[in-house]
Amino acid sequence: MDRAENSRNEYYTIDLTHIIKVIWSKAWAVVLAALLVAAAFFSYASFAIKPSYSSSILLYVNNSSFSLGSTEFTISSTQLSAAQSLVKTYSVLLNNRTTLERTIEKAGVNYTYKELSYMIEAAPVNTTEVMRVTVTTHDPYEAAKIANCIAEVLPIRISEIIEGASMEVVDSAVPNLQKVAPSVTSYTVLGFLLGAFAAVAVLVVVAVRDDSIHDEEYILKNYDYPILAKVPNLHTPGAKEYGYYSSRKKSSK
């Protein structure tokens, strides 16, 4: 009964000052771990991940008037929200299976329409009637080729579905040799932070599990016993300092 009651009354005291001292004394280990993980992430981003490249086209959405089925629409060029809605509609038509399959056939690339759909992003330019279509692949010349094929296929596809609607090419795509992903800098910074966090976490666990008595302040703070003597450090020959040892270490002898 007393043993069960004692086990319920057991608790741990966390000395934040001791934890901070441990981390500060091992600051070199934290920095080393951060640098090693950062180097690993840098190498992974530089050599293991295949770079991606983007190429874009600009299309002008003519929205003066059009009809969809039996319903007719008349939209003023000053209604920017309506222009955005048109761009959203055209984006849906762009990612349609038929449109993508025509684009694949015209570009002569070896993708399924679902794979190509993930490579395409369409959005209005600054809430205007201009639509930007961006294609991202692992080949900058292929990305530009697919984007220019979209510029040929999409206006025809839209005119087949929406009567009176039209699109004009504002700017064609050109190969962009500057990669858009991965960001080596972002990967390196992330690796540095993760390495430092992991090292600090390990040091905190070690400090919390350490039951050694390190100085007089620890005894005076946690116990009501006076300090009568210090035990010399006999483990290291020639050592002049006095050591403090836990009961666990004593009992192991």
N, C-alpha and C positions, 0 to 999 in steps of 0.2 A: 504493500500500500504506500509506504514512504518512498520507495523507489519510483513508483508510477507518478507520485506527486512531484518528486524532484525532476523527473524527465519532463513534466509539463511546465515546470518553472524555469527550465534552461532557456537561455537566450544568448545571442551574440552581440558584442559591443564592437562597432566599427569605428576605428580611430582614423578620422579623415586626415589628420595631421601626419600620421604615419604613412598613409597611402600616398599623400602628396610627396613626402620625403622619398619614398621608394621610387615613384615615377621620376622625380627630379634626379635622383642618383643614377637612374638608368635612362636618362634622356638620350644618350648615345645609341642605346638599343632601339628606342622609338624611331629616331632619325634613320638608323640603318635599315630597319624593317620597312619604313616608308619609302626609302630610296630603292630597295630591292623590289618591292611590289610595283612601284612606279616604273621601274625599268622593265619589269615583266609585261605590264600593260602597254608600255610604249612599243616593245617588240611585237606584241600581239597585234596592235593596231597598225603597225608599219608593215608587217610581213605576212601575217596570217589572214587578215581580212581583205577581201578583194575590194578595191576602190570603186566608188560609184560616181557617175558623171551625169549632169543634167543639161538639157537643152530645151528652150522655150520658143513658142510662137505667140503672136498677138493677133487676135481676131476681133473685128468690129461687129457687134450685134446690131443689125438693122431692125428696130422695133417700132417703126412708125405705125404699121398696121398689119395684122395677119389674122387668119382664121384657122381654128382648130376644130375640124369636124363641121358641125352646123353653127358653131358659135364664132362670132367675129369680135376682134379686140382692136381698140385704138389706144395707143399709148404715147404720151408726150415724152419728148426727150428729156424734159426736166424732172420726170418722175424717176429718181434714181433707185428707189426701192423696187419699182417695176422692172427696171433694167437688171437689177440683181436677181430678181425672180426668173427673168429670161435666161440669165447665165446659168442659174441652177437647173432650169429645164434643159438647156443645151448640154450641160454636163451629164445629165442622166442619159440623154441620147448619145453622147460620146462614149459612155461606158456600156452601151448596149452591145449585145453579142454580135449582132449583124454588122454594126459599125466597126467593131474591133476586128472581126474576121476579114472585112474588106481592107482594113488598114494593114493587117498581117500579110494578106495576099499581095498588096501593092508594094509593101516594103520588102517582101521576100525574107522575112525573119522567121525563126523557128520557135515561136511561142504559142501557147494556148491563149484564148481570149481572156481567161481568168488571170493568167500570169501577166499579160499586157495591161490589164485593168489596174493591177497593183502598181504598175510603173507610171501611171498617168495621174496627174493632178491638175484640176481646172478650177480657176477662181477669178472673180472680177478684179480689175485693176482700180484700186482706190474708189470703189462704189460707182464706177462709170459703166458705160456700155461696151467697154473693151474687155475682152476675155483672154486671160493668159492660160495657155496649156503647156504644162511642163512634163517632159518625159525623162525618166531617170533609169539608166542601164549601166552596165559595167564597161561599155564601150562608148566614148564620146561621139564618134562618127555614127554609130548605130542610133544613138539617142536623137541626134539631129535628123537623121533619115526618117525615123518613125514620126517625129514631130511634123516634118514637112508633108509626109503622107497623110497625117491627120488633117492638115490644112487643105488638102485636096478632097479627102473623103467626107469630112464632116459637113461642109456647106451643101454638098449634094444630098447627103442623107437627111439633113434638116428640111431642105426644100421638098423632099419626097413626103415628109410627114406633116409639116406645118405649111399650109398654103400662104403664100405672101411673105414668108420669112426668108431672110438671106443673111449671109455672113461674108465679110471681106477680110482678106489677109492684110494686116497692118505691118507685120514684121515676120519674116521667115526665120527658121532656126539655123544656127551655125554651130559647128562643133565647139564645145567648151572644154578645153584640156585641163581645167582646174577642177580637181575632184571635190565633191560635196560631202562625201563620207568615205571612211570614218574620220572623225576629228582626232588626230593624234594628241593634240594638246588636252582635249577633254578627257581622253582615256588616261593620259599620264597623270593629270591632276586627280582623277578619281582613284587611280591606283595608289597615289601618295597618301590620300586621305584614308583609304581603306587599310593600308599598311600601318599607318600611325594609330588608327583606331584599334586594330587587332592587337598591336603591341601594348597599348595602354590597357586594353581589356585583360590581357594576360597578366600584366603587372598588378592590376587591381585584385585579380583572383589570388595571385601569390601573396600579396600583402594581407588580404583578408584571412587567408588560411594560415598565415604565419603566427604561431603562438609563442614565439620567442620574446624574452624580455630584453629590450635594447638599451634602456637607460633608466636612471632613477625616477625621472618624471613619469614614466609609465607606471611604476609601482605606486608612487604617491598619488597618482590620479585614479587608479583602479582599486587600490587596496588601502586598508587602514593600518598597515604594518610599518613600523619604523625601519630604516635601513641601518643595519648594525655593521655590515662588512661587505667588501667586494671580493670576488673570487678572481685571482689572476688568470690570464689567458695562457693556459698550459698547452694548448693544441699547437701553437706556432712557436718553434724554438726562437728565443731571442726577442719575443714580442714584449713590449713595455706596457701596452695598454691592457686594461682589465676587460674581461668579457662577461656577457650575461647569457645564460643558457636556460632553455625551457625544461620543464620537468620531463617532457617526452624524450629530449636528447639525453638527459641523465639516466632515465630508466632503460634506454637502449643499451647502456653499458652494463 
